[in-house]
Amino acid sequence: MRLWLPVIVSFFVQVPAVLFQRGGGAGPPWREAVATSSDLGHVLAQLALALVGPIALIGARRFPGPVVAVVAVAAGVDLLLSGNADGPPYISFAFAIGSAIVRGARVWAWVSIAVTWIGTIGLSSLVGIEWQPWRVAGITVGILLVVGAAEGLRTRSERVAEYRRTVATRRQTEVQAERVRIARELHDVLAHSLSQINVQASVGLHLMEKQPDKAAEALASIKETSKTALDEVRSVLGVLRADPGGEPGAPLVPEPDLSRLAGLAASVTAQGVEVTLDDRLGEVPQATQLAIYRIVQESLTNVVRHAHASHARVELEESGGSYRVTVSDDGGGPAASPVADVAGRRPGGGRGLLGMHERAELLGGTLDAGPMPGGGFRVRAAIPRKDDDPTKEDTP
């Protein structure tokens, strides 16, 4: 309908006006116009020009440039045929200008307007048509008003398109960030839990015949660890199952915080690595608690899998406006030998240290990891304390 509206309006404004612009006498005004062959030819020429505009506008969507050029020429010739008589406005020219400018054919529009208007004035002088200055000024102002309105619409359309692109880019960035967050959470949950299950399963198989009680304890630990892991995985995947158009559902289990560090240390101790937890932190924002928990979890997972350590120490304190986390061990295995590069990856290793780096950096902190001079491996993280926690709602 938006395509055909200019065509219909132009047709009913221009074509009937050609037939009824010559008045005089009773009956239809155009009867006197066809009394002579010269008048008939003049009327037919004007009628043909009146039809050119609406017909050309049909192709304005696909060919806005050529259309404005054709309609501009038709409008100029129509103006010359009308002479000093006040004929109907060639409204299709205004529609063609607007269509060309809005659809990006600005050069076509400006050149067509300039060439046609200058050419029309020049030809009118050659054929002896003397226009009143006010008429020339009025037509010029009218064309400029149409051009200004079309340029305004074009600018508005570009702003709307830019806004939509910005919104789409922002949504894509948010989706990508959420995917990275989910991948990081799944990595931390599965890496720690599966490592525990692997160690406990090995212990259970080794002691099944000689010490069935210990084997039963290992199986019970596997059951508890797998249950906790499943709950956390369901909680993370709940984000993916949430209704996109509604509010996200409540998590199946609370996000890990510092209160669960004691249980984490106990689970690692049960695997043969004694963990000492020294927690001197007070109230900590929830986002920071989750980051600290995951950093400690990943560090202890690496100790169990790679360090061949007998003891690990976890220290949490607040110093210099930052929450500081230190996880060290006395191992001498693969985890203690390579030094992490600037991205947090170990040579030949996985994404564990990289994930810890990302967690710290997302909160404006830093993390470094590497072997200690006296042996063992150490992970240290510092997350700045913020008086205004971004995870909390603003209060009036």
Backbone torsions as a table, in degrees:
resi	resn	phi	psi	omega
1	MET	NA	-36.4	179.5
2	ARG	-64.4	-30.0	178.3
3	LEU	-72.8	-40.3	-173.0
4	TRP	-86.8	-17.5	-178.4
5	LEU	-60.5	-48.3	176.7
6	PRO	-60.6	-35.8	179.6
7	VAL	-64.1	-46.5	-177.5
8	ILE	-67.1	-46.1	-179.3
9	VAL	-61.7	-45.0	179.7
10	SER	-61.3	-41.0	-178.5
11	PHE	-63.4	-49.1	-175.1
12	PHE	-76.4	-15.4	174.7
13	VAL	-86.6	-40.7	-171.1
14	GLN	-89.3	-47.6	-172.3
15	VAL	-67.8	-52.7	179.3
16	PRO	-61.4	-31.6	-178.2
17	ALA	-65.1	-33.1	177.9
18	VAL	-63.1	-40.4	-177.2
19	LEU	-73.1	-29.4	-173.7
20	PHE	-108.8	8.2	-177.7
21	GLN	-79.3	-18.1	178.5
22	ARG	-100.0	108.7	-178.0
23	GLY	-101.2	-176.2	176.1
24	GLY	119.7	126.6	176.9
25	GLY	82.2	176.0	179.3
26	ALA	-86.5	162.6	179.6
27	GLY	82.8	-174.5	-179.0
28	PRO	-58.2	133.9	-175.2
29	PRO	-62.7	-24.9	-174.7
30	TRP	-81.1	-3.0	-178.9
31	ARG	-65.2	-39.5	179.4
32	GLU	-69.8	-26.9	-178.3
33	ALA	-68.9	-29.0	-178.3
34	VAL	-96.7	11.0	-179.3
35	ALA	-67.3	-31.8	178.0
36	THR	-120.5	156.5	-177.9
37	SER	-66.9	-33.0	-179.1
38	SER	-66.9	-43.3	177.6
39	ASP	-64.9	-37.8	179.4
40	LEU	-62.9	-43.3	178.1
41	GLY	-63.5	-37.8	179.0
42	HIS	-64.7	-43.1	179.9
43	VAL	-65.3	-44.0	-179.8
44	LEU	-63.7	-37.3	178.5
45	ALA	-64.7	-44.0	178.7
46	GLN	-67.0	-36.4	178.5
47	LEU	-65.1	-41.0	178.4
48	ALA	-63.6	-42.4	178.6
49	LEU	-64.8	-36.9	178.2
50	ALA	-64.5	-29.4	179.2
51	LEU	-82.5	-24.1	-178.0
52	VAL	-59.4	-45.8	-177.0
53	GLY	-59.1	-56.7	-179.8
54	PRO	-59.8	-39.9	-179.5
55	ILE	-66.2	-41.3	179.9
56	ALA	-64.9	-33.7	-178.4
57	LEU	-63.5	-18.2	178.4
58	ILE	-60.9	-34.0	-179.9
59	GLY	-96.4	15.1	-175.5
60	ALA	-65.9	-30.0	-178.2
61	ARG	-70.9	-40.2	-177.2
62	ARG	-88.5	-34.2	-176.6
63	PHE	-129.5	65.9	-175.9
64	PRO	-64.9	-33.8	-179.4
65	GLY	-67.2	-59.1	178.0
66	PRO	-57.6	-34.7	-178.8
67	VAL	-64.2	-45.1	-179.1
68	VAL	-65.8	-32.2	177.3
69	ALA	-66.9	-45.5	-179.2
70	VAL	-64.2	-45.5	-177.8
71	VAL	-67.6	-34.7	178.2
72	ALA	-62.9	-44.0	178.5
73	VAL	-63.7	-43.1	179.1
74	ALA	-62.5	-39.5	179.3
75	ALA	-65.5	-39.3	178.7
76	GLY	-64.5	-45.5	179.3
77	VAL	-64.5	-39.9	178.5
78	ASP	-62.2	-38.7	178.3
79	LEU	-65.8	-38.6	177.9
80	LEU	-66.4	-40.7	179.5
81	LEU	-66.7	-33.4	179.9
82	SER	-71.6	-29.3	-179.4
83	GLY	64.4	-135.0	179.9
84	ASN	-83.5	-6.6	179.5
85	ALA	-71.2	145.0	178.7
86	ASP	-84.8	96.5	179.7
87	GLY	-90.6	-179.9	179.2
88	PRO	-68.1	150.4	178.3
89	PRO	-67.1	138.7	177.7
90	TYR	-84.9	76.1	-169.2
91	ILE	-67.1	-24.1	178.9
92	SER	-63.8	-25.0	177.0
93	PHE	-65.4	-39.5	177.7
94	ALA	-64.6	-43.1	178.4
95	PHE	-63.4	-40.0	-179.5
96	ALA	-65.4	-41.4	177.6
97	ILE	-61.4	-48.6	-180.0
98	GLY	-60.9	-42.5	179.9
99	SER	-63.4	-42.6	-177.8
100	ALA	-66.3	-44.4	-177.5
101	ILE	-69.5	-43.9	-178.9
102	VAL	-65.4	-35.0	-177.3
103	ARG	-91.3	11.2	171.6
104	GLY	94.9	2.3	179.0
105	ALA	-95.7	54.0	-175.6
106	ARG	-66.6	-40.1	-178.9
107	VAL	-62.1	-44.0	177.1
108	TRP	-56.9	-45.2	-176.3
109	ALA	-64.4	-50.4	-177.2
110	TRP	-64.2	-43.4	-179.8
111	VAL	-66.0	-42.8	179.8
112	SER	-62.1	-42.6	179.8
113	ILE	-63.5	-49.3	-176.1
114	ALA	-63.6	-49.8	-176.9
115	VAL	-63.7	-45.1	-177.1
116	THR	-66.9	-44.2	-176.3
117	TRP	-68.5	-44.0	177.6
118	ILE	-65.2	-41.8	178.6
119	GLY	-64.3	-38.7	179.6
120	THR	-65.3	-43.3	179.0
121	ILE	-64.8	-42.0	179.5
122	GLY	-64.2	-45.1	179.7
123	LEU	-66.6	-35.6	178.9
124	SER	-63.0	-34.0	176.9
125	SER	-68.8	-38.5	-179.2
126	LEU	-67.5	-37.3	-177.7
127	VAL	-90.9	1.7	173.9
128	GLY	86.9	20.1	176.5
129	ILE	-88.6	119.0	-179.7
130	GLU	-106.8	111.6	-179.5
131	TRP	-92.9	147.3	174.7
132	GLN	-70.6	141.7	180.0
133	PRO	-54.7	-37.7	-179.0
134	TRP	-63.3	-31.2	179.8
135	ARG	-71.9	-42.1	176.9
136	VAL	-61.4	-44.4	179.9
137	ALA	-65.0	-40.2	-179.1
138	GLY	-64.1	-43.7	179.0
139	ILE	-64.7	-41.3	179.6
140	THR	-62.1	-46.2	179.0
141	VAL	-62.4	-40.9	178.9
142	GLY	-61.0	-43.7	178.3
143	ILE	-62.4	-42.9	-179.8
144	LEU	-64.3	-37.0	177.6
145	LEU	-64.1	-42.0	178.4
146	VAL	-63.3	-44.3	179.2
147	VAL	-62.5	-43.8	179.6
148	GLY	-61.3	-43.4	178.4
149	ALA	-63.2	-41.2	179.5
150	ALA	-65.5	-40.7	177.9
151	GLU	-64.0	-37.8	176.7
152	GLY	-62.9	-42.7	177.0
153	LEU	-63.6	-40.5	178.7
154	ARG	-62.8	-45.2	178.9
155	THR	-61.3	-42.3	178.9
156	ARG	-64.0	-42.2	179.0
157	SER	-62.8	-40.0	178.8
158	GLU	-65.5	-38.9	178.1
159	ARG	-65.3	-42.3	178.1
160	VAL	-62.7	-43.0	179.2
161	ALA	-64.6	-40.6	178.1
162	GLU	-64.7	-40.5	177.6
163	TYR	-62.5	-42.7	179.4
164	ARG	-64.9	-39.8	177.1
165	ARG	-63.6	-40.0	179.3
166	THR	-63.8	-44.1	179.4
167	VAL	-63.5	-42.9	179.8
168	ALA	-64.0	-41.5	178.7
169	THR	-64.5	-41.1	179.7
170	ARG	-63.9	-42.4	178.7
171	ARG	-63.7	-40.5	179.0
172	GLN	-64.6	-39.5	178.1
173	THR	-64.9	-42.3	179.2
174	GLU	-64.7	-40.0	178.4
175	VAL	-63.8	-43.5	179.1
176	GLN	-63.4	-41.8	178.4
177	ALA	-63.3	-38.8	178.7
178	GLU	-67.2	-37.3	176.9
179	ARG	-63.5	-42.2	178.5
180	VAL	-63.3	-41.6	180.0
181	ARG	-63.0	-43.8	-179.9
182	ILE	-64.9	-42.6	178.5
183	ALA	-61.0	-40.4	-179.9
184	ARG	-65.5	-43.7	179.7
185	GLU	-63.1	-44.7	-179.6
186	LEU	-63.6	-39.9	179.1
187	HIS	-60.5	-47.2	-177.4
188	ASP	-65.2	-43.5	-179.1
189	VAL	-64.6	-50.8	-174.7
190	LEU	-70.5	-39.5	-179.2
191	ALA	-61.7	-46.1	-178.9
192	HIS	-68.0	-48.5	-174.7
193	SER	-67.1	-44.5	-179.3
194	LEU	-67.4	-31.8	175.3
195	SER	-64.0	-44.7	177.7
196	GLN	-61.8	-44.9	-179.2
197	ILE	-62.3	-41.1	179.5
198	ASN	-62.0	-45.7	-179.8
199	VAL	-64.6	-47.1	-178.5
200	GLN	-65.5	-36.1	177.1
201	ALA	-64.7	-39.8	177.4
202	SER	-63.4	-42.1	178.0
203	VAL	-63.6	-44.1	-179.6
204	GLY	-61.5	-42.8	179.0
205	LEU	-65.1	-37.7	-177.8
206	HIS	-69.8	-35.5	-174.7
207	LEU	-103.1	6.0	-174.3
208	MET	-57.7	-41.4	-176.0
209	GLU	-91.3	-38.8	-175.7
210	LYS	-81.3	-42.2	-178.0
211	GLN	-133.6	79.3	-177.4
212	PRO	-60.9	-28.8	179.0
213	ASP	-64.7	-43.9	178.1
214	LYS	-65.6	-37.4	177.7
215	ALA	-63.5	-38.4	177.5
216	ALA	-64.2	-39.5	177.2
217	GLU	-62.9	-40.0	178.6
218	ALA	-63.7	-41.7	178.5
219	LEU	-65.0	-39.1	177.7
220	ALA	-63.7	-39.4	177.6
221	SER	-64.7	-40.5	177.5
222	ILE	-60.6	-43.3	180.0
223	LYS	-61.0	-45.8	-178.3
224	GLU	-67.3	-43.0	-179.6
225	THR	-63.8	-43.7	-179.5
226	SER	-65.8	-36.5	178.3
227	LYS	-64.6	-45.4	178.7
228	THR	-61.8	-43.1	-180.0
229	ALA	-62.7	-43.5	179.6
230	LEU	-61.9	-41.5	178.7
231	ASP	-62.1	-42.9	-179.0
232	GLU	-68.6	-39.0	177.9
233	VAL	-64.1	-41.9	177.2
234	ARG	-61.7	-38.8	179.6
235	SER	-63.2	-43.1	179.7
236	VAL	-67.8	-45.0	-179.0
237	LEU	-70.4	-17.2	176.3
238	GLY	-60.2	-27.0	177.0
239	VAL	-64.3	-38.0	-179.3
240	LEU	-72.7	-28.2	-178.9
241	ARG	-87.1	-6.9	-176.9
242	ALA	-65.4	150.8	178.7
243	ASP	-68.6	121.2	-178.3
244	PRO	-61.2	-28.7	-177.1
245	GLY	-93.4	-2.9	-177.7
246	GLY	-122.1	-170.1	179.5
247	GLU	-77.3	141.7	177.0
248	PRO	-64.6	142.8	-179.7
249	GLY	-71.6	162.1	178.8
250	ALA	-68.6	143.8	179.6
251	PRO	-64.2	149.6	-179.6
252	LEU	-69.4	-31.8	176.1
253	VAL	-134.8	152.7	178.8
254	PRO	-64.7	152.0	175.2
255	GLU	-64.5	142.3	-179.9
256	PRO	-58.5	141.5	176.1
257	ASP	-136.7	-173.0	-174.8
258	LEU	-67.0	-21.6	179.1
259	SER	-66.7	-17.5	-178.9
260	ARG	-96.0	2.6	179.1
261	LEU	-65.9	-35.6	179.9
262	ALA	-62.2	-42.7	177.6
263	GLY	-66.7	-36.5	176.6
264	LEU	-62.6	-45.3	179.1
265	ALA	-62.6	-39.6	179.7
266	ALA	-65.8	-38.4	-179.6
267	SER	-66.9	-35.9	177.6
268	VAL	-71.7	-38.6	177.1
269	THR	-59.8	-37.8	-180.0
270	ALA	-64.9	-17.4	179.1
271	GLN	-91.9	4.2	175.3
272	GLY	105.9	-1.0	177.6
273	VAL	-112.1	111.0	-179.4
274	GLU	-70.3	127.3	-177.3
275	VAL	-114.6	126.6	174.6
276	THR	-103.7	123.8	-178.2
277	LEU	-108.5	120.5	178.3
278	ASP	-119.3	93.9	-175.6
279	ASP	-105.5	110.0	179.4
280	ARG	-115.6	21.2	179.6
281	LEU	-86.9	148.2	175.2
282	GLY	-97.3	-128.2	179.5
283	GLU	-78.0	128.5	-175.9
284	VAL	-128.8	137.2	177.0
285	PRO	-56.6	150.0	-175.0
286	GLN	-59.9	-42.4	-179.3
287	ALA	-62.2	-38.3	178.7
288	THR	-70.2	-38.2	177.7
289	GLN	-59.9	-43.8	179.7
290	LEU	-63.0	-44.0	-179.7
291	ALA	-62.5	-44.7	-179.9
292	ILE	-63.3	-43.7	-179.9
293	TYR	-60.3	-46.1	-178.4
294	ARG	-67.2	-35.8	178.1
295	ILE	-64.7	-45.0	178.1
296	VAL	-65.0	-41.9	-179.4
297	GLN	-60.6	-47.9	-179.9
298	GLU	-65.5	-38.7	179.2
299	SER	-62.9	-46.0	179.7
300	LEU	-68.1	-33.2	175.7
301	THR	-61.7	-42.7	177.5
302	ASN	-64.8	-35.5	177.6
303	VAL	-61.7	-47.3	-178.2
304	VAL	-65.7	-39.8	-173.4
305	ARG	-81.3	-34.3	-168.6
306	HIS	-122.7	-27.4	-165.3
307	ALA	-80.9	-23.2	-172.8
308	HIS	53.8	43.3	-177.0
309	ALA	-97.3	159.6	175.3
310	SER	-107.0	-17.3	-177.7
311	HIS	-146.4	141.7	175.3
312	ALA	-134.9	147.7	-178.5
313	ARG	-127.2	132.6	178.4
314	VAL	-116.7	121.7	-179.3
315	GLU	-121.6	129.3	178.1
316	LEU	-125.6	127.2	179.8
317	GLU	-153.7	164.2	175.5
318	GLU	-112.4	123.1	-175.7
319	SER	-151.2	135.2	176.4
320	GLY	60.8	33.8	179.8
321	GLY	75.6	16.3	-179.5
322	SER	-134.4	152.2	169.9
323	TYR	-89.2	122.0	-174.4
324	ARG	-111.7	134.9	-178.9
325	VAL	-124.4	130.0	177.0
326	THR	-133.5	125.0	175.6
327	VAL	-123.3	118.6	-178.3
328	SER	-130.5	157.0	178.8
329	ASP	-141.3	169.0	-179.8
330	ASP	-107.3	24.2	-176.0
331	GLY	-78.0	171.8	177.9
332	GLY	-138.5	20.4	-177.2
333	GLY	-89.4	-162.4	-175.6
334	PRO	-57.6	-30.1	-177.6
335	ALA	-71.0	-19.1	-176.9
336	ALA	-93.5	-12.5	-173.7
337	SER	-91.6	-49.5	-176.3
338	PRO	-76.3	150.5	176.9
339	VAL	-101.6	135.1	-178.7
340	ALA	-69.2	142.8	177.8
341	ASP	-83.2	-173.6	-174.3
342	VAL	-65.9	-24.6	179.3
343	ALA	-86.9	-6.2	179.8
344	GLY	91.9	7.4	-179.4
345	ARG	-93.2	141.9	173.3
346	ARG	-89.1	145.8	175.9
347	PRO	-55.6	119.9	179.9
348	GLY	76.7	2.8	-177.1
349	GLY	-93.3	-173.0	-178.6
350	GLY	-99.3	-146.2	-174.3
351	ARG	-103.0	13.1	-176.8
352	GLY	-60.4	-56.5	-179.7
353	LEU	-65.9	-34.6	177.4
354	LEU	-61.8	-42.5	177.6
355	GLY	-62.6	-38.7	178.0
356	MET	-65.6	-41.1	176.0
357	HIS	-59.1	-45.3	-177.8
358	GLU	-63.2	-41.1	-179.9
359	ARG	-62.3	-43.8	179.9
360	ALA	-67.2	-42.8	-176.7
361	GLU	-69.9	-30.5	177.5
362	LEU	-62.4	-26.4	178.5
363	LEU	-101.6	14.5	177.8
364	GLY	81.0	14.8	-177.6
365	GLY	-102.2	-171.8	179.8
366	THR	-133.9	162.1	177.5
367	LEU	-149.9	136.3	173.2
368	ASP	-134.9	149.5	-176.8
369	ALA	-145.1	143.8	179.4
370	GLY	173.9	171.2	179.6
371	PRO	-69.4	147.8	177.2
372	MET	-89.2	152.9	-177.8
373	PRO	-57.0	-38.6	-177.8
374	GLY	-88.7	7.9	-177.9
375	GLY	107.4	154.2	-178.0
376	GLY	94.0	-179.7	-176.2
377	PHE	-131.2	146.7	-176.9
378	ARG	-138.2	137.7	174.3
379	VAL	-118.6	125.9	179.5
380	ARG	-126.6	131.9	179.4
381	ALA	-131.4	145.1	176.5
382	ALA	-131.9	120.7	-179.8
383	ILE	-117.5	120.3	-176.0
384	PRO	-63.2	142.7	176.7
385	ARG	-84.1	131.4	-180.0
386	LYS	-115.3	130.1	180.0
387	ASP	-66.3	-36.9	176.5
388	ASP	-100.9	99.2	-179.0
389	ASP	-69.8	120.2	-178.4
390	PRO	-66.0	-15.5	-178.8
391	THR	-84.7	-10.8	-178.9
392	LYS	-95.8	152.9	179.2
393	GLU	-76.9	147.9	178.2
394	ASP	-69.3	141.0	177.1
395	THR	-110.1	143.6	-177.1
396	PRO	-72.0	NA	NA
